[in-house]
Amino acid sequence: MKRILRKMSLKRRLWVSFVFLTVVCISVTGTYVSVFFSNQMKAQAAKTSQDTLNKTAQVFDERLRNIVVSISTLMMGESFQETMRDVQANNKQDYFKRLSQLQTPFAQMMMTEQSIDSVLIHTPIGDFYPTENRRSTTSFEETYINEMIVNAQTRWSTLWIRGHEEELFRRGNPVISLVIKPLFERTLPNVYVVVNIQEERLLELIHAHLQEGSLRQLIMDRSSMPVFSSVPVSTDNSKSLQEAIGDSSTGHFEYVADSGLPFLVNYAALDMNADWMLVGYQSKSDLLAPVRHMRWTIVTIMGVCVVLALIMSSMLSELLLKPLFKLRNLMLKVETNHLDVKFESVFEDEISQVGYKFNRMLEQIKELIEEVRSTEQEKRKSEIKALQAQIDPHFLYNTLNTIYWKSEMQEQQAVSGMIVSLSQLFRLGLNNGHEITTLRQELEHVSQYLSLQSMCYPDLFYYEIAEVDEKLLDVPILKILLQPLVENSILHGFQELPHQGRIRIETSAQDGMLTISVNDNGVGMDVHQVQQMLSRRGKECSSYALSNVRARLALYYGSKASFILESESCVRTSVRLVIPIREVIEE
C-alpha cells in the first residue's frame, strides 16, 4: 500500500484521501440508516398486514358461520325431519309432497343468506331443491362434489369443497360448496345437504376490507391450492409455500415467486375450516420503495460530497503544481493531433526546462510528419499512374485494324466516324492531364469507346446510356471509370454468348451518393470467386479491368466509395460504383 501511495502524484493522493474519507463516512451512515429503516418498515408492514388479515378472517368466518347456522335451521325444521323419516323408511310415494313442503324453508334460507347460490338435499329416494332453479341433467354421482366426498380421507360431518363450476343446476357460475351430513336421530347413508356459495360474494367480502396499498389477499388450502376457481394462482412453488406455512395457524414470511420477485406473506387459518388459509401478500419492492428513495438520496449526497472533495483537492494541488498541469494539458492536446501548441512559463524551474524540451520535440515531429506526407502523396500519384497504365491497349490495335480494312473497302464515312470517335476518346481520356473529370465527359468518353467497339465487333452487342438528370452531369468524378467495365463486358461477357449482347449504363443519386451501374446480359461471373481474387493484395490478378477500377476508387475515395458486383448467368451482370458527390479530390 505504501509503495502505491509513493507512486501517486500529490494531486492524486489528496484526491484519494478526501474521497476515501467522504465515501467511508457516508457509506457507513447510509448503510446503517437504510438497513434500520428497511427492517422497521418490514416489521411494521407485517404487523399491519396481519391485523388486516385477522380482521378479514373474522368477517369471512362470520359469513361462513351464518351459512352453517342457516343450514342447521333448515335441517332442524319439521319439513326436513319428515323428509329424513321418509328416507329412513325408503318411502318414495311422498317425494313430491316433501319437495313442496321444503320450498318455504329453502326460500327463507336463501333470503336470509344471499351469498347462497343454490341448495340441494341428496337422498336415495331423490334430490330435493328449490323448484325455481332448473336442475341439470348431471346426476349427483357424476359431479365434482361427489368425487370429493368419495375421496375424503377422514371422517367428517361438514366438508368444505374449494371453488369449481356449479354442476347441479343450469348456472355454470363458480361456487364454493359446503356439504353437511343431516341432523337426524340416526345416521343415514348417502344423504347430504349441499350448499353452493357464490364465489363473487365471498371475493367482495375479502376486497371490502382491503385498504389503499399494495396488500392483496386470497384464500388457499394448506397444499397451496387456490380455494376460489375464478382467481388463478401460480402453484409452481407450492411446495415451498406449504413448507413455510406448515401446521401453524398464523404467521408471516418472505417468499420469492417464480418470476424472481420477493413478496412479504402473512397468513391466518379460518376457524370454520382449519385447512383453509387466508393469505395476504405484498410486493417487497413496492413496500421498500421509500427506502430505495432514501438510498438514492444518500448516493446523491455522497456524490455531491465527492465532487466537493475533488474540487478542494484540485484547488490545493493547482496552487502547487500549476506549471506541471499546464504541460500535461498541452500533452493531452498533442494526443488529439493538435501540434500547434507551445509551452510558455515565467518560471525557470525544472518543469519549465521540460516544457522547452517539449516545444523542441513538437517542432521535430511536425517536420517529420510533413516529410512523410509529401512522400505518401508522391507514392499515391505513382500508384494511380501505374493503375491507369494497365488499361489494355488491345482495343486500340483492333480499332486501327478496323479503320484500315474499312478504308480498303472504301467505307469512307465509317472510317471518318471511327477516327473522330477515336480522337474524342483520347481527348476526353487525357482531360488536360487532370485526374478528375465530370459525369458528362465520362459518359461521353464511354459512349465513344462503345461506338468504336460496336464497329469493330458488328452484331456482337448493342448499348444504351440511360438519360441522366441534368443536375448530375456536372458532378466531378474520377476519369476512366466506366471504360474498363464495358471493356470487361465485351471481352468476357459476350464472346461465347449465343445471342446479341446488351450493355446499359444507368446513373442515379441519393443521400449525397452517386451510383453508376454498368449492366449486361452476358455469360456472367462467379461473384464470390471474383471478390476473393480482387481482395488478394499484392498478388497477380487476372481481371485487370475490375481490379483497376476498384483500386483507383480505394485510392481516391477510401472507404466512402463502394464497388458492388452482382451476376446471374445469361440474365444480368451488374457492376455498381457508389461514390460521394461532394467529395473534395486533391489533384
Backbone torsions as a table, in degrees:
resi	resn	phi	psi	omega
1	MET	NA	-42.5	179.6
2	LYS	-63.7	-37.3	-179.9
3	ARG	-64.1	-39.7	179.2
4	ILE	-66.0	-41.9	179.7
5	LEU	-63.7	-37.1	-179.7
6	ARG	-65.6	-31.4	-178.4
7	LYS	-79.3	-16.0	-178.9
8	MET	-76.4	151.3	173.6
9	SER	-73.5	166.4	179.4
10	LEU	-62.9	-42.3	179.3
11	LYS	-62.8	-40.2	179.3
12	ARG	-66.9	-38.0	178.1
13	ARG	-64.8	-42.4	176.3
14	LEU	-63.2	-42.1	179.9
15	TRP	-61.3	-46.8	-179.3
16	VAL	-63.0	-41.0	-177.7
17	SER	-65.1	-50.0	-179.4
18	PHE	-61.9	-48.0	-176.8
19	VAL	-66.6	-40.4	-178.9
20	PHE	-61.6	-48.3	179.8
21	LEU	-63.0	-41.5	-178.8
22	THR	-64.8	-47.0	-177.2
23	VAL	-66.6	-42.1	-179.0
24	VAL	-63.0	-47.6	-177.4
25	CYS	-63.7	-47.9	-177.6
26	ILE	-70.2	-35.7	-179.8
27	SER	-64.8	-44.8	179.6
28	VAL	-63.4	-46.9	-179.6
29	THR	-64.4	-46.3	-178.4
30	GLY	-64.3	-40.4	178.9
31	THR	-63.9	-43.3	179.6
32	TYR	-63.1	-46.5	-178.9
33	VAL	-64.2	-42.3	-177.5
34	SER	-64.2	-46.8	-179.1
35	VAL	-66.1	-41.2	-178.8
36	PHE	-62.2	-50.6	-178.8
37	PHE	-67.0	-33.5	178.7
38	SER	-63.3	-45.8	179.2
39	ASN	-65.6	-40.2	179.4
40	GLN	-64.5	-41.2	-179.8
41	MET	-67.4	-40.1	178.2
42	LYS	-64.8	-41.5	179.5
43	ALA	-65.6	-43.0	179.7
44	GLN	-66.9	-39.1	178.8
45	ALA	-65.4	-39.4	178.9
46	ALA	-64.7	-40.1	179.4
47	LYS	-67.8	-45.7	-180.0
48	THR	-63.3	-42.7	-179.8
49	SER	-65.2	-39.0	-179.7
50	GLN	-66.7	-39.2	177.7
51	ASP	-63.6	-44.1	177.7
52	THR	-62.3	-40.8	-178.6
53	LEU	-65.6	-42.7	179.3
54	ASN	-63.7	-38.4	178.6
55	LYS	-65.0	-44.8	178.6
56	THR	-63.9	-39.2	179.7
57	ALA	-63.5	-39.0	178.3
58	GLN	-63.5	-44.5	179.6
59	VAL	-65.2	-40.7	-179.5
60	PHE	-65.8	-43.6	177.5
61	ASP	-61.5	-38.7	-179.3
62	GLU	-63.8	-38.9	178.6
63	ARG	-66.4	-44.1	178.8
64	LEU	-65.0	-36.5	179.6
65	ARG	-65.5	-40.1	178.0
66	ASN	-62.7	-38.3	178.3
67	ILE	-64.6	-43.3	178.6
68	VAL	-63.0	-40.3	178.4
69	VAL	-63.0	-42.4	179.7
70	SER	-61.6	-40.4	179.5
71	ILE	-68.3	-40.2	179.1
72	SER	-62.9	-39.4	176.8
73	THR	-61.1	-41.9	177.1
74	LEU	-60.8	-44.5	-175.8
75	MET	-71.7	-24.7	178.7
76	MET	-85.4	-6.1	178.5
77	GLY	-70.9	156.7	-176.3
78	GLU	-65.2	-36.9	-178.9
79	SER	-62.0	-42.5	-179.8
80	PHE	-67.7	-41.4	-178.6
81	GLN	-64.5	-40.6	177.7
82	GLU	-64.6	-36.9	177.1
83	THR	-63.0	-40.6	179.3
84	MET	-66.6	-33.2	177.7
85	ARG	-67.3	-39.4	175.7
86	ASP	-62.2	-38.0	178.5
87	VAL	-65.1	-41.1	179.8
88	GLN	-63.7	-37.8	-178.6
89	ALA	-89.4	0.1	-178.2
90	ASN	56.9	40.9	-179.0
91	ASN	-92.1	104.7	-179.4
92	LYS	-94.3	-8.6	-174.5
93	GLN	-69.3	-33.4	-177.6
94	ASP	-95.5	22.6	-176.9
95	TYR	-57.3	-51.6	-176.0
96	PHE	-68.1	-31.6	177.0
97	LYS	-64.6	-46.4	-179.9
98	ARG	-66.5	-37.6	178.6
99	LEU	-60.0	-40.3	178.8
100	SER	-68.5	-41.3	-180.0
101	GLN	-63.3	-30.2	-176.6
102	LEU	-81.4	-8.8	-176.3
103	GLN	-64.0	-40.0	-179.7
104	THR	-66.2	-47.8	176.1
105	PRO	-59.9	-37.8	177.3
106	PHE	-60.0	-47.3	-177.6
107	ALA	-64.5	-39.7	179.3
108	GLN	-64.7	-41.8	-179.1
109	MET	-64.8	-44.5	-178.2
110	MET	-72.0	-26.7	176.0
111	MET	-74.8	-36.1	-179.7
112	THR	-68.8	-41.7	-177.6
113	GLU	-122.3	96.5	-172.8
114	GLN	-74.9	-10.0	176.9
115	SER	-76.8	-9.6	178.5
116	ILE	-75.9	125.9	-179.6
117	ASP	-86.0	-43.7	-178.6
118	SER	-161.6	162.3	179.9
119	VAL	-141.6	145.4	-179.8
120	LEU	-149.5	136.3	175.4
121	ILE	-108.3	112.3	-177.8
122	HIS	-94.7	124.3	179.4
123	THR	-137.6	162.9	177.0
124	PRO	-64.0	-22.7	-178.8
125	ILE	-92.9	1.4	178.3
126	GLY	138.3	167.3	179.7
127	ASP	-97.0	139.3	179.1
128	PHE	-116.4	131.9	-175.3
129	TYR	-161.4	164.3	176.8
130	PRO	-61.9	125.6	-175.7
131	THR	-70.2	-13.0	177.2
132	GLU	-72.4	-18.1	176.5
133	ASN	-93.0	137.3	-179.4
134	ARG	-85.9	117.6	-179.2
135	ARG	-72.5	136.6	178.4
136	SER	-77.2	168.5	-179.5
137	THR	-80.9	-5.9	-179.9
138	THR	-75.4	126.7	178.0
139	SER	-73.8	158.2	-177.4
140	PHE	-62.0	-34.6	-177.7
141	GLU	-67.7	-20.7	-178.4
142	GLU	-93.3	-1.0	-174.1
143	THR	-86.1	162.5	175.9
144	TYR	-64.2	-32.4	-179.8
145	ILE	-62.8	-47.3	-179.9
146	ASN	-63.7	-35.6	178.0
147	GLU	-61.9	-42.2	179.0
148	MET	-68.4	-34.3	177.3
149	ILE	-64.7	-44.4	-179.3
150	VAL	-65.1	-37.6	-176.0
151	ASN	-85.1	-0.9	179.5
152	ALA	-62.7	126.0	-172.9
153	GLN	-89.9	-14.9	-178.8
154	THR	-120.9	160.9	175.2
155	ARG	-70.8	141.8	-174.6
156	TRP	-148.5	157.6	171.1
157	SER	-120.0	-24.1	176.1
158	THR	-131.0	125.6	-176.5
159	LEU	-125.6	120.7	176.7
160	TRP	-96.5	132.0	-177.8
161	ILE	-118.5	126.0	-176.9
162	ARG	-65.7	170.9	-169.9
163	GLY	-53.4	140.1	178.0
164	HIS	-159.3	173.1	178.6
165	GLU	-79.4	131.5	-177.6
166	GLU	-63.9	125.5	-173.4
167	GLU	-115.4	-17.5	-173.3
168	LEU	-75.8	-31.9	-178.6
169	PHE	-125.3	168.6	-174.1
170	ARG	-86.1	63.0	179.9
171	ARG	-116.0	-53.3	178.3
172	GLY	76.9	7.3	-179.6
173	ASN	-83.6	156.2	-179.1
174	PRO	-70.3	133.3	-178.3
175	VAL	-140.0	161.4	168.1
176	ILE	-110.5	133.4	-173.8
177	SER	-106.9	141.7	173.8
178	LEU	-118.4	122.1	179.8
179	VAL	-112.7	124.3	-179.0
180	ILE	-125.7	136.5	172.8
181	LYS	-76.6	144.1	-171.0
182	PRO	-67.0	148.3	173.3
183	LEU	-85.3	104.9	-175.8
184	PHE	-150.3	159.0	-174.5
185	GLU	-64.3	-22.3	178.5
186	ARG	-131.4	154.5	177.7
187	THR	-76.2	124.5	-179.6
188	LEU	-108.9	119.4	-179.7
189	PRO	-71.9	149.3	175.9
190	ASN	58.9	31.8	175.3
191	VAL	-120.3	121.2	-176.0
192	TYR	-137.9	142.9	171.1
193	VAL	-103.6	116.7	-175.7
194	VAL	-110.4	125.7	177.5
195	VAL	-121.0	122.7	176.4
196	ASN	-96.6	124.8	-177.0
197	ILE	-107.8	134.2	-178.0
198	GLN	-67.6	124.7	176.6
199	GLU	-61.9	-36.7	-176.3
200	GLU	-59.8	-42.3	-179.7
201	ARG	-66.8	-39.2	-179.8
202	LEU	-69.4	-36.8	177.6
203	LEU	-65.6	-39.2	176.6
204	GLU	-61.4	-36.7	179.7
205	LEU	-63.6	-39.4	179.9
206	ILE	-70.9	-45.6	-176.5
207	HIS	-69.1	-25.2	-177.5
208	ALA	-67.1	-20.7	-176.9
209	HIS	-104.8	11.6	176.1
210	LEU	-89.5	134.2	176.2
211	GLN	-92.1	173.5	177.8
212	GLU	-63.9	133.9	-179.1
213	GLY	148.8	-170.6	-175.3
214	SER	-94.7	1.0	-177.6
215	LEU	-70.8	132.0	176.2
216	ARG	-126.2	147.6	-176.6
217	GLN	-128.1	146.8	173.9
218	LEU	-153.9	166.8	-179.0
219	ILE	-113.0	129.9	179.1
220	MET	-134.0	158.0	172.8
221	ASP	-89.6	178.3	-173.8
222	ARG	-71.9	-11.0	173.7
223	SER	-92.0	10.6	177.6
224	SER	68.5	24.3	174.2
225	MET	-92.6	139.7	-179.2
226	PRO	-68.6	141.8	178.8
227	VAL	-82.8	-37.7	179.7
228	PHE	-89.3	123.8	-179.7
229	SER	-72.6	-22.2	-178.4
230	SER	-85.3	0.6	178.2
231	VAL	-118.0	98.1	-178.4
232	PRO	-69.8	136.0	-179.4
233	VAL	-133.9	131.0	176.7
234	SER	-71.1	130.1	-177.6
235	THR	-117.1	22.5	-179.1
236	ASP	-64.0	-33.2	179.0
237	ASN	-105.7	33.3	-176.5
238	SER	-63.3	-32.4	-179.6
239	LYS	-63.4	-42.4	179.7
240	SER	-67.7	-36.2	175.6
241	LEU	-64.5	-44.1	-178.8
242	GLN	-62.3	-40.4	179.5
243	GLU	-68.1	-36.0	-178.7
244	ALA	-69.3	-37.4	-178.6
245	ILE	-78.9	-47.1	-180.0
246	GLY	61.5	-138.7	-179.7
247	ASP	-100.2	4.1	-177.4
248	SER	-72.2	157.7	-177.2
249	SER	-98.7	-17.1	179.6
250	THR	-156.6	156.7	179.4
251	GLY	157.9	-173.1	178.8
252	HIS	-152.6	156.9	179.7
253	PHE	-162.9	169.0	175.3
254	GLU	-98.1	142.6	-173.8
255	TYR	-138.4	135.0	178.3
256	VAL	-105.9	119.5	-178.0
257	ALA	-75.7	173.5	-179.6
258	ASP	-61.4	-30.0	-179.9
259	SER	-75.3	-6.7	-178.8
260	GLY	92.5	-3.0	-179.5
261	LEU	-81.9	133.4	179.0
262	PRO	-84.2	144.8	178.9
263	PHE	-132.0	149.2	170.1
264	LEU	-97.8	122.5	-172.1
265	VAL	-117.2	131.0	170.8
266	ASN	-117.5	151.7	179.9
267	TYR	-148.6	154.7	178.0
268	ALA	-150.3	132.3	179.8
269	ALA	-76.9	146.8	178.0
270	LEU	-85.4	138.1	179.8
271	ASP	-67.8	-34.7	-177.1
272	MET	-74.0	-22.3	177.0
273	ASN	-151.4	99.8	-174.6
274	ALA	-64.7	-16.5	-179.9
275	ASP	-80.9	-13.7	179.5
276	TRP	-99.2	137.3	-178.7
277	MET	-120.1	134.0	170.4
278	LEU	-88.3	114.9	-173.7
279	VAL	-110.1	129.3	173.9
280	GLY	-114.4	134.7	-178.7
281	TYR	-138.9	149.3	177.5
282	GLN	-148.4	147.1	-177.2
283	SER	-65.9	127.7	179.0
284	LYS	-66.4	-36.7	-179.9
285	SER	-66.2	-38.4	177.6
286	ASP	-68.4	-38.9	-179.4
287	LEU	-64.6	-39.3	-175.8
288	LEU	-94.3	16.1	178.5
289	ALA	-57.5	-41.9	176.7
290	PRO	-61.0	-33.9	178.9
291	VAL	-67.1	-40.5	177.5
292	ARG	-62.7	-39.1	177.1
293	HIS	-62.3	-40.0	179.7
294	MET	-66.3	-37.9	178.5
295	ARG	-63.8	-41.6	177.9
296	TRP	-64.1	-35.6	176.6
297	THR	-63.0	-42.2	178.8
298	ILE	-63.8	-41.7	178.6
299	VAL	-63.5	-38.4	178.6
300	THR	-64.0	-45.4	177.9
301	ILE	-60.7	-41.2	178.5
302	MET	-61.5	-42.5	179.4
303	GLY	-62.9	-41.9	178.4
304	VAL	-62.3	-43.2	-179.8
305	CYS	-65.8	-38.1	177.8
306	VAL	-63.8	-41.5	178.4
307	VAL	-62.0	-42.8	177.6
308	LEU	-62.5	-39.6	178.1
309	ALA	-64.3	-40.4	178.2
310	LEU	-62.9	-42.5	-178.9
311	ILE	-64.4	-43.7	-178.5
312	MET	-66.3	-43.5	179.1
313	SER	-65.8	-35.7	178.9
314	SER	-66.5	-40.0	179.7
315	MET	-64.5	-41.8	-179.4
316	LEU	-66.5	-44.1	-178.3
317	SER	-71.7	-30.2	-180.0
318	GLU	-62.2	-35.5	-179.9
319	LEU	-65.8	-30.3	-175.0
320	LEU	-94.8	-33.9	-170.6
321	LEU	-121.6	31.3	-177.4
322	LYS	-59.0	-46.0	178.4
323	PRO	-61.4	-39.8	180.0
324	LEU	-65.9	-39.9	177.1
325	PHE	-63.2	-37.5	178.8
326	LYS	-63.2	-44.5	178.1
327	LEU	-64.4	-38.8	178.2
328	ARG	-64.2	-41.8	178.2
329	ASN	-62.7	-38.1	176.8
330	LEU	-64.3	-38.2	178.0
331	MET	-66.0	-36.3	176.5
332	LEU	-64.7	-37.1	176.9
333	LYS	-66.7	-37.7	178.0
334	VAL	-62.9	-34.6	178.0
335	GLU	-61.6	-26.6	178.6
336	THR	-97.9	25.2	173.9
337	ASN	68.9	23.6	171.9
338	HIS	-94.2	91.4	-174.5
339	LEU	-93.6	2.8	-178.6
340	ASP	-92.6	11.3	179.8
341	VAL	-78.9	162.3	-179.8
342	LYS	-151.3	135.0	-179.4
343	PHE	-85.9	130.9	176.9
344	GLU	-135.3	141.0	-178.7
345	SER	-156.7	147.2	177.7
346	VAL	-87.4	-8.5	-179.4
347	PHE	-90.9	161.8	178.1
348	GLU	-123.4	34.5	-178.8
349	ASP	-87.5	-173.2	-176.7
350	GLU	-62.3	-37.0	-179.3
351	ILE	-64.9	-38.7	177.8
352	SER	-64.4	-40.3	177.7
353	GLN	-61.4	-39.7	176.1
354	VAL	-64.3	-37.1	179.0
355	GLY	-63.9	-40.0	179.2
356	TYR	-68.3	-36.6	174.0
357	LYS	-64.4	-35.1	178.0
358	PHE	-64.3	-39.3	177.7
359	ASN	-62.7	-42.5	179.7
360	ARG	-64.4	-38.8	179.6
361	MET	-64.8	-39.7	178.8
362	LEU	-63.2	-40.6	179.1
363	GLU	-61.6	-42.1	179.2
364	GLN	-66.4	-37.3	179.0
365	ILE	-65.3	-41.6	179.8
366	LYS	-64.7	-38.3	177.0
367	GLU	-63.5	-41.1	179.4
368	LEU	-66.8	-40.2	-179.8
369	ILE	-64.0	-42.0	179.6
370	GLU	-64.4	-38.1	178.5
371	GLU	-66.2	-42.3	178.9
372	VAL	-66.5	-39.1	-179.9
373	ARG	-62.7	-43.6	179.6
374	SER	-63.3	-42.2	179.1
375	THR	-63.2	-42.2	-179.1
376	GLU	-66.1	-37.3	178.5
377	GLN	-63.9	-43.5	178.3
378	GLU	-63.7	-40.4	179.2
379	LYS	-64.2	-39.0	-179.3
380	ARG	-65.4	-43.0	178.6
381	LYS	-63.8	-40.8	179.3
382	SER	-63.0	-40.6	179.1
383	GLU	-63.6	-41.0	-179.6
384	ILE	-65.6	-41.9	178.6
385	LYS	-62.6	-40.5	179.4
386	ALA	-64.3	-39.2	179.1
387	LEU	-67.4	-40.1	178.6
388	GLN	-65.6	-31.8	-179.2
389	ALA	-70.2	-13.8	-179.4
390	GLN	-81.0	-3.6	178.8
391	ILE	-61.4	125.9	-172.1
392	ASP	-63.9	120.2	178.0
393	PRO	-80.6	4.1	-176.1
394	HIS	-60.4	-33.6	-177.0
395	PHE	-68.9	-29.0	177.7
396	LEU	-64.7	-40.2	176.9
397	TYR	-62.0	-46.1	-179.7
398	ASN	-63.7	-38.9	-178.4
399	THR	-65.4	-47.0	179.7
400	LEU	-64.9	-36.5	178.1
401	ASN	-65.3	-40.4	178.4
402	THR	-65.9	-40.6	177.8
403	ILE	-61.1	-40.7	-179.9
404	TYR	-61.0	-49.3	-176.2
405	TRP	-69.7	-34.0	177.1
406	LYS	-68.7	-34.4	175.8
407	SER	-67.2	-37.0	176.7
408	GLU	-64.0	-31.5	-178.9
409	MET	-91.3	11.8	175.8
410	GLN	63.3	28.8	176.6
411	GLU	-93.1	73.0	-172.5
412	GLN	-65.4	-37.9	-178.1
413	GLN	-65.6	-42.6	178.5
414	ALA	-64.9	-38.8	179.9
415	VAL	-64.4	-42.9	179.4
416	SER	-62.2	-43.0	179.6
417	GLY	-62.7	-41.0	-179.0
418	MET	-67.8	-38.4	-179.8
419	ILE	-66.0	-41.9	177.8
420	VAL	-62.2	-45.3	179.9
421	SER	-61.8	-41.1	-179.3
422	LEU	-65.7	-41.4	178.4
423	SER	-65.7	-40.4	176.6
424	GLN	-63.1	-38.8	179.5
425	LEU	-61.3	-45.4	-179.9
426	PHE	-67.6	-40.4	-179.4
427	ARG	-62.0	-46.5	180.0
428	LEU	-68.8	-34.7	-179.2
429	GLY	-69.2	-39.3	178.4
430	LEU	-68.8	-41.8	173.9
431	ASN	52.5	39.0	177.6
432	ASN	57.9	27.4	178.1
433	GLY	83.1	0.5	-180.0
434	HIS	-88.2	146.9	178.4
435	GLU	-86.8	-17.2	-177.8
436	ILE	-106.3	130.6	176.2
437	THR	-123.8	-168.9	175.4
438	THR	-108.8	163.4	178.8
439	LEU	-62.2	-34.5	179.3
440	ARG	-60.9	-49.0	-178.4
441	GLN	-69.3	-33.8	178.7
442	GLU	-66.3	-41.9	177.3
443	LEU	-66.7	-35.9	177.1
444	GLU	-66.5	-40.0	179.3
445	HIS	-61.2	-48.2	-178.5
446	VAL	-70.9	-28.2	177.1
447	SER	-65.8	-42.4	178.5
448	GLN	-64.9	-39.6	179.3
449	TYR	-63.6	-44.9	-179.8
450	LEU	-66.1	-34.2	178.4
451	SER	-64.3	-42.5	178.6
452	LEU	-65.2	-42.9	-177.8
453	GLN	-68.3	-33.9	177.9
454	SER	-67.4	-27.7	175.0
455	MET	-78.2	-33.1	177.4
456	CYS	-71.5	-35.2	-178.9
457	TYR	-122.7	74.2	-178.9
458	PRO	-62.7	141.2	178.7
459	ASP	66.6	4.7	177.8
460	LEU	-78.4	-37.3	-177.4
461	PHE	-160.2	166.7	167.4
462	TYR	-133.1	161.0	-173.3
463	TYR	-134.5	157.6	177.6
464	GLU	-137.2	138.2	172.2
465	ILE	-118.0	109.4	-175.6
466	ALA	-62.5	150.4	179.8
467	GLU	-62.8	137.2	-174.8
468	VAL	-112.5	142.5	175.7
469	ASP	-57.9	131.6	-176.0
470	GLU	-57.5	-29.9	-178.2
471	LYS	-69.1	-22.0	-176.1
472	LEU	-90.2	-13.6	-172.3
473	LEU	-66.5	-25.5	-179.6
474	ASP	-97.0	10.4	178.5
475	VAL	-69.3	129.2	179.0
476	PRO	-74.5	131.9	176.1
477	ILE	-139.5	167.7	176.7
478	LEU	-69.5	138.9	-175.1
479	LYS	-79.5	161.6	176.4
480	ILE	52.5	51.9	173.0
481	LEU	-95.5	-35.2	-172.5
482	LEU	-88.6	-32.0	-177.2
483	GLN	-59.1	-42.9	176.8
484	PRO	-63.9	-30.5	-177.9
485	LEU	-72.8	-44.5	178.9
486	VAL	-70.2	-31.3	174.9
487	GLU	-62.2	-39.5	178.6
488	ASN	-63.7	-39.5	178.8
489	SER	-64.0	-42.0	-176.7
490	ILE	-69.0	-46.6	-174.4
491	LEU	-75.9	-34.8	-174.3
492	HIS	-110.3	-23.6	-174.6
493	GLY	-93.0	-29.2	-170.9
494	PHE	-110.1	-9.9	-172.9
495	GLN	-63.9	-35.8	-178.9
496	GLU	-110.1	17.8	-178.0
497	LEU	-82.4	129.4	-177.0
498	PRO	-74.5	-11.7	-179.3
499	HIS	-129.7	175.9	-176.4
500	GLN	-69.5	137.3	-180.0
501	GLY	-83.5	166.2	179.7
502	ARG	-141.7	132.3	176.1
503	ILE	-119.5	130.0	178.0
504	ARG	-131.0	129.2	179.6
505	ILE	-111.2	125.9	-178.1
506	GLU	-124.7	145.8	-178.8
507	THR	-134.0	136.5	177.7
508	SER	-150.2	167.4	179.8
509	ALA	-140.3	141.8	178.7
510	GLN	-160.5	134.0	176.1
511	ASP	55.3	40.5	176.7
512	GLY	77.0	9.2	-179.5
513	MET	-119.5	135.7	177.6
514	LEU	-97.8	128.2	-179.5
515	THR	-116.0	123.5	176.8
516	ILE	-119.2	124.1	-177.4
517	SER	-115.9	132.3	172.7
518	VAL	-111.7	112.1	-175.4
519	ASN	-115.4	141.2	173.9
520	ASP	-142.8	167.7	179.0
521	ASN	-111.1	35.1	-176.8
522	GLY	-76.9	-166.7	-174.4
523	VAL	-70.0	-14.1	175.4
524	GLY	86.8	-175.5	-177.5
525	MET	-149.8	162.3	172.3
526	ASP	-85.9	99.3	-172.7
527	VAL	-58.4	-43.7	-178.1
528	HIS	-62.4	-43.5	-179.8
529	GLN	-66.0	-41.1	-179.9
530	VAL	-65.7	-41.2	179.8
531	GLN	-64.4	-39.1	176.4
532	GLN	-63.4	-40.9	179.5
533	MET	-64.1	-42.0	-179.4
534	LEU	-68.2	-26.6	-177.6
535	SER	-82.6	-3.5	179.8
536	ARG	-82.4	90.7	-177.9
537	ARG	-72.3	138.8	175.7
538	GLY	80.2	-2.8	-179.9
539	LYS	-110.4	160.2	-178.7
540	GLU	-65.7	135.6	-179.2
541	CYS	-123.1	129.9	-175.8
542	SER	-79.4	-21.7	-178.5
543	SER	-98.1	85.5	-176.9
544	TYR	-65.5	-38.1	-176.3
545	ALA	-61.9	-53.3	-178.1
546	LEU	-66.4	-44.3	-178.9
547	SER	-65.3	-35.3	178.7
548	ASN	-62.0	-51.2	-178.4
549	VAL	-63.6	-44.0	-178.2
550	ARG	-62.7	-42.9	-178.9
551	ALA	-67.6	-40.3	-180.0
552	ARG	-66.8	-38.9	175.7
553	LEU	-60.6	-43.2	-178.3
554	ALA	-65.6	-37.8	-178.3
555	LEU	-69.2	-38.5	-175.7
556	TYR	-86.5	-44.8	-171.9
557	TYR	-104.6	-13.8	-178.7
558	GLY	66.3	-142.2	-176.7
559	SER	-75.4	-6.4	-179.0
560	LYS	-76.2	-20.1	179.8
561	ALA	-96.4	152.9	179.7
562	SER	-126.9	145.6	178.4
563	PHE	-127.6	105.2	-169.0
564	ILE	-116.0	129.1	179.2
565	LEU	-112.2	137.2	174.0
566	GLU	-141.6	140.8	-177.7
567	SER	-153.8	137.6	171.3
568	GLU	-135.3	116.0	-168.9
569	SER	-51.9	128.1	176.8
570	CYS	60.8	11.6	178.9
571	VAL	-119.1	-57.7	-176.2
572	ARG	-162.1	127.1	170.7
573	THR	-124.2	129.7	-173.6
574	SER	-131.5	135.9	171.5
575	VAL	-120.3	117.7	-177.7
576	ARG	-111.1	130.4	175.0
577	LEU	-109.2	124.1	179.0
578	VAL	-118.9	115.5	-176.3
579	ILE	-131.9	152.9	178.3
580	PRO	-70.5	139.6	-176.3
581	ILE	-74.2	-44.0	-173.1
582	ARG	-102.6	24.7	179.4
583	GLU	-67.9	130.6	179.2
584	VAL	-83.2	122.3	-178.3
585	ILE	-109.4	126.7	176.5
586	GLU	-89.2	127.3	178.1
587	GLU	-69.6	NA	NA
